Amino acid sequence: MKKAPSHLSPPARRWWSELAREYDIVDAGGLALLTVAAEAWERARDARELIAKEGAVTPDRFGTPTAHPAVRIEHGARAQLLQALKQLHLDVEPLKAPGRPTGIYHTAGER
């Protein structure tokens, strides 16, 4: 198993490693997409922390309330993260048997 890129923060490296292991991502393309996803995850997390600290709304140079610039950064990073996960086919449930769980669905006419 390849190690997570060193430029990622420790939490992002752990997340990268967990996904690589859980989904057995070993090919170069998959690892590159996983790195993009981890970078976007980290950027969204950093933006979210800044928004939590400074608020989602900030005054512009005229004093008019406007969205904090980090709101746009978070939004873009989340979109990039979701796109990378979709390209990796990680937008579905992990490694479970297909079909409905047993015992909770009734057939027609049963109650």
C-alpha positions in Angstrom: 0.0 0.0 0.0 1.3 3.4 -1.0 1.7 6.1 1.6 -0.5 9.3 1.6 1.1 12.4 0.0 3.2 14.3 2.6 1.8 17.7 1.6 -1.5 16.7 3.2 -2.3 17.5 6.8 -2.2 14.5 9.3 -6.1 14.2 9.3 -6.2 14.3 5.5 -3.4 11.7 5.3 -5.4 9.5 7.6 -8.5 9.9 5.5 -6.6 9.2 2.3 -5.1 6.1 3.8 -8.4 4.8 5.1 -10.1 5.2 1.7 -7.2 3.7 -0.2 -7.3 0.7 2.2 -11.1 0.3 2.4 -11.6 0.5 -1.4 -8.3 -1.1 -2.4 -7.2 1.9 -4.5 -3.7 1.0 -5.9 -3.7 2.3 -9.5 -2.0 5.5 -10.4 -5.2 7.2 -11.7 -7.1 6.2 -8.6 -4.4 7.4 -6.3 -4.3 10.8 -8.2 -8.0 11.2 -7.9 -7.9 10.2 -4.2 -5.2 12.9 -3.7 -7.4 15.5 -5.4 -10.3 14.4 -3.1 -8.1 14.7 0.0 -6.9 18.1 -1.0 -10.5 19.3 -1.6 -11.6 17.7 1.7 -8.8 19.6 3.5 -9.6 22.9 1.7 -13.3 22.6 2.6 -12.5 21.8 6.2 -10.1 24.8 6.5 -12.7 27.1 4.9 -15.4 25.7 7.3 -13.2 26.4 10.3 -12.6 30.0 9.1 -16.3 30.5 8.6 -17.0 29.2 12.1 -14.5 31.6 13.5 -15.3 34.7 11.5 -18.9 34.1 10.5 -20.5 33.3 7.1 -21.4 37.0 6.5 -18.9 39.9 6.6 -19.2 43.6 5.7 -17.8 44.6 2.3 -15.9 47.9 1.9 -19.1 49.9 2.0 -20.3 48.1 5.1 -22.9 46.0 3.3 -23.2 42.5 4.6 -21.9 40.0 2.1 -20.9 36.3 2.1 -17.5 35.6 3.6 -15.0 34.7 0.8 -14.4 31.3 2.5 -18.1 30.4 1.8 -17.2 30.3 -1.9 -14.0 28.3 -1.2 -15.9 25.8 0.9 -18.6 25.4 -1.8 -16.0 24.9 -4.6 -14.0 22.4 -2.5 -17.0 20.4 -1.7 -18.0 20.2 -5.3 -14.5 19.1 -6.2 -14.5 16.5 -3.5 -17.8 15.1 -4.5 -16.7 15.0 -8.2 -13.5 13.1 -7.3 -15.4 10.6 -5.1 -17.9 10.1 -8.0 -15.1 9.5 -10.5 -13.6 6.9 -8.0 -17.1 5.3 -7.8 -17.1 6.0 -4.1 -20.5 7.7 -4.2 -22.1 4.3 -3.4 -22.2 2.1 -0.3 -18.9 0.4 0.4 -18.5 -3.4 -0.3 -21.9 -4.7 0.9 -24.0 -7.4 -0.6 -26.5 -6.1 -3.1 -30.2 -6.2 -2.5 -32.6 -5.3 0.3 -31.9 -6.2 3.9 -33.9 -9.3 4.9 -36.9 -9.2 7.3 -38.0 -5.6 6.9 -39.9 -5.6 3.6 -43.2 -7.4 3.0 -44.3 -9.0 -0.2 -47.5 -7.8 -1.9 -50.5 -8.6 0.3 -48.6 -9.5 3.5 -48.8 -7.4 6.7 
